[in-house]
Amino acid sequence: MMLTLAPQDIEAIVLSLKVATASTLLSLPVGIAVAYVLAFTRFPGRALLEGLVNLPLVLPPVVVGYLLLLLFGKFGALGRLLSFWDLRIIFTLKGAVIASSVVGFPLLVRAIRIGMEGIDQHYLQAARTLGARWWDSIYTIILPLSGRAIIAGMTLMFARSLGEFGATIILAGNIPGVTQTIPLAIYEYTNTPGGDRMALSLCLVSIGLSLIVLLISEASVRSFRKR
């Protein structure tokens, strides 16, 4: 079958890449910090924090989207606050980025945390013995040794963001050229008479993008192994 893409399909592909890239990069610093806290610290309420971080994994994405809609809506806690700066989240690209960030964040944290927990504690103990402060240990030991886990987490989150549907359509809507990503465009085609061919074309594009992401991730992991 010949791949056929309309101009609005190209826009959907570009928007998907923008959303996935922005959500992954914006979530990365927070994800590393949360993974560090869960991997190396013990404090009251740690189990609650872990539960909150992983909650989007077990909640239906539509539920996550609805909760975000309540939070960022006109009468929501953050919606009222943002209205002072004339910032709108609902039915905007920013809303799509937030929805993808929330849904993919647990995958990012989980992968990085596993990598951090696999670090030999003797390295950290030796650093403390030599007088290294906690931030020195982070930059010279923890982050370099967690490199592969960080790449894996970013890959999982990026791929999850590319396929995000439920939370995005609730918070950002399905507006062509504004918030319509690949999954939303496919959904629209499947509900349009004669749209099966266009839906299949976007499915093939989605598969291709996912394979490219996985290949880039594998190449990056191999480079870390050589180092």
C-alpha positions as CSV (number, residue, x, y, z in Angstrom):
1,M,0.0,0.0,0.0
2,M,1.3,3.5,-0.9
3,L,1.7,5.8,2.1
4,T,-0.7,8.7,1.7
5,L,-0.5,11.7,4.1
6,A,-2.6,14.9,4.0
7,P,-1.3,18.2,5.1
8,Q,-3.2,17.9,8.4
9,D,-1.5,14.5,8.9
10,I,1.9,16.1,8.6
11,E,0.8,18.6,11.2
12,A,-0.3,15.8,13.5
13,I,3.0,14.1,13.1
14,V,5.0,17.3,13.9
15,L,2.7,18.0,16.9
16,S,3.2,14.5,18.2
17,L,7.0,14.9,18.0
18,K,6.8,18.3,19.7
19,V,4.6,17.0,22.5
20,A,6.7,13.9,23.1
21,T,10.0,15.9,23.0
22,A,8.8,18.7,25.3
23,S,7.1,16.4,27.8
24,T,10.2,14.1,28.0
25,L,12.7,17.0,28.4
26,L,10.6,18.9,30.9
27,S,10.0,15.9,33.0
28,L,13.6,14.6,33.0
29,P,15.0,16.9,35.8
30,V,12.0,16.2,38.1
31,G,12.1,12.5,37.2
32,I,15.8,12.2,38.2
33,A,15.1,14.0,41.5
34,V,12.1,11.8,42.4
35,A,14.0,8.7,41.4
36,Y,16.9,9.7,43.6
37,V,14.6,10.4,46.6
38,L,12.9,7.0,46.2
39,A,16.2,5.1,45.6
40,F,18.4,6.6,48.3
41,T,16.3,8.2,51.1
42,R,14.0,6.9,53.8
43,F,11.4,9.1,55.3
44,P,7.8,9.0,56.6
45,G,5.4,9.2,53.7
46,R,7.8,7.6,51.2
47,A,5.2,4.9,50.4
48,L,2.6,7.6,49.7
49,L,5.0,9.5,47.4
50,E,5.7,6.3,45.5
51,G,2.0,5.6,45.2
52,L,1.3,9.0,43.9
53,V,4.1,8.8,41.3
54,N,2.8,5.4,40.1
55,L,-0.9,6.3,40.2
56,P,-1.1,7.3,36.5
57,L,0.0,3.8,35.6
58,V,-3.1,2.2,37.1
59,L,-5.6,4.9,36.5
60,P,-7.4,5.0,33.1
61,P,-5.9,7.8,31.0
62,V,-9.4,9.3,30.7
63,V,-9.6,9.6,34.5
64,V,-6.2,11.3,34.5
65,G,-7.3,13.7,31.9
66,Y,-10.5,14.5,33.7
67,L,-8.6,15.2,36.9
68,L,-6.3,17.5,35.0
69,L,-9.3,19.2,33.5
70,L,-10.6,19.9,37.0
71,L,-7.2,21.1,38.1
72,F,-6.5,23.4,35.2
73,G,-10.1,24.4,34.5
74,K,-11.5,27.9,34.9
75,F,-12.5,27.2,38.5
76,G,-9.7,24.8,39.3
77,A,-6.9,25.6,41.8
78,L,-4.2,26.0,39.1
79,G,-6.6,27.4,36.5
80,R,-7.5,30.3,38.7
81,L,-3.8,30.9,39.5
82,L,-2.8,30.8,35.8
83,S,-5.6,33.1,34.8
84,F,-3.8,36.0,36.6
85,W,-1.0,35.7,34.0
86,D,-3.6,35.1,31.2
87,L,-2.3,31.6,30.7
88,R,-4.7,29.0,29.3
89,I,-4.0,25.2,29.4
90,I,-7.2,23.6,28.3
91,F,-7.5,23.1,24.5
92,T,-3.9,24.2,23.9
93,L,-0.6,22.5,23.0
94,K,0.6,23.2,26.5
95,G,-2.3,21.0,27.8
96,A,-1.2,18.2,25.5
97,V,2.3,18.4,26.9
98,I,1.1,18.4,30.5
99,A,-1.2,15.4,29.8
100,S,1.6,13.4,28.2
101,S,4.0,14.4,31.0
102,V,1.7,13.1,33.7
103,V,0.9,9.9,32.0
104,G,4.5,9.1,31.0
105,F,6.2,10.3,34.2
106,P,5.9,7.0,36.2
107,L,7.7,5.1,33.4
108,L,10.5,7.6,33.4
109,V,10.9,7.5,37.2
110,R,10.7,3.7,37.4
111,A,13.4,3.1,34.9
112,I,15.8,5.7,36.4
113,R,15.1,4.4,39.9
114,I,16.0,0.8,38.9
115,G,19.2,2.1,37.5
116,M,20.1,4.0,40.6
117,E,19.2,1.1,42.9
118,G,21.6,-1.0,40.9
119,I,24.6,1.2,41.7
120,D,27.2,-0.5,44.0
121,Q,26.9,1.2,47.4
122,H,30.6,0.8,47.9
123,Y,31.2,3.6,45.4
124,L,29.0,6.0,47.4
125,Q,30.6,5.0,50.7
126,A,34.1,5.5,49.3
127,A,33.0,9.0,48.0
128,R,31.7,9.9,51.5
129,T,34.9,8.7,53.1
130,L,36.9,11.0,50.8
131,G,34.7,13.9,51.9
132,A,32.5,14.2,48.8
133,R,29.2,16.0,49.5
134,W,25.9,14.5,48.3
135,W,25.7,16.7,45.2
136,D,29.3,15.7,44.3
137,S,28.2,12.0,44.5
138,I,25.2,12.8,42.2
139,Y,27.3,14.4,39.4
140,T,30.3,12.2,39.6
141,I,28.9,8.8,40.5
142,I,25.1,8.4,40.4
143,L,24.3,10.2,37.1
144,P,27.1,8.7,35.1
145,L,26.3,5.1,36.3
146,S,22.6,5.7,35.7
147,G,23.2,6.8,32.2
148,R,21.7,3.8,30.5
149,A,18.7,3.8,32.9
150,I,18.1,7.5,32.1
151,I,18.1,6.8,28.4
152,A,15.8,3.9,28.9
153,G,13.4,6.0,30.9
154,M,13.5,8.8,28.4
155,T,12.8,6.3,25.6
156,L,9.8,4.8,27.4
157,M,8.3,8.2,28.2
158,F,8.9,9.5,24.6
159,A,7.2,6.4,23.2
160,R,4.4,6.7,25.7
161,S,3.9,10.3,24.8
162,L,3.7,9.5,21.1
163,G,0.8,7.1,21.8
164,E,-1.0,9.2,24.4
165,F,-4.7,9.5,23.7
166,G,-7.1,9.5,26.6
167,A,-5.7,12.2,28.8
168,T,-4.8,14.4,25.9
169,I,-8.3,14.4,24.3
170,I,-9.9,15.3,27.6
171,L,-7.5,18.1,28.5
172,A,-6.3,19.4,25.1
173,G,-9.1,18.3,22.8
174,N,-8.8,17.2,19.2
175,I,-8.2,20.4,17.3
176,P,-6.4,19.9,13.9
177,G,-3.2,21.9,13.7
178,V,-3.4,22.9,17.4
179,T,-3.6,19.8,19.6
180,Q,-4.3,16.9,17.2
181,T,-1.6,14.4,17.5
182,I,-1.2,11.1,15.7
183,P,-3.5,9.0,17.9
184,L,-6.2,11.7,17.8
185,A,-5.9,11.9,14.0
186,I,-6.3,8.1,13.8
187,Y,-9.3,8.2,16.0
188,E,-10.9,10.9,13.8
189,Y,-10.2,8.9,10.7
190,T,-11.7,5.7,12.2
191,N,-14.9,7.7,12.8
192,T,-15.0,9.1,9.3
193,P,-16.5,7.2,6.4
194,G,-13.7,6.1,4.0
195,G,-11.0,7.2,6.4
196,D,-9.5,3.7,6.9
197,R,-6.7,4.2,4.4
198,M,-5.6,7.5,6.0
199,A,-5.8,5.9,9.5
200,L,-3.6,3.0,8.3
201,S,-1.1,5.4,6.9
202,L,-0.8,7.2,10.2
203,C,-0.5,3.8,12.0
204,L,2.5,2.9,9.8
205,V,4.0,6.3,10.5
206,S,3.5,5.7,14.2
207,I,5.2,2.3,14.0
208,G,8.1,3.7,12.1
209,L,8.6,6.5,14.6
210,S,8.5,4.0,17.5
211,L,11.1,1.8,15.8
212,I,13.4,4.8,15.2
213,V,13.1,5.8,18.8
214,L,14.0,2.3,19.9
215,L,17.0,2.1,17.5
216,I,18.3,5.5,18.8
217,S,17.9,4.3,22.3
218,E,19.8,1.1,21.7
219,A,22.6,2.9,20.0
220,S,22.9,5.3,22.9
221,V,23.0,2.4,25.4
222,R,25.7,0.7,23.4
223,S,27.8,3.9,23.5
224,F,27.4,4.1,27.3
225,R,28.6,0.5,27.6
226,K,31.7,1.2,25.5
227,R,32.6,4.0,27.9
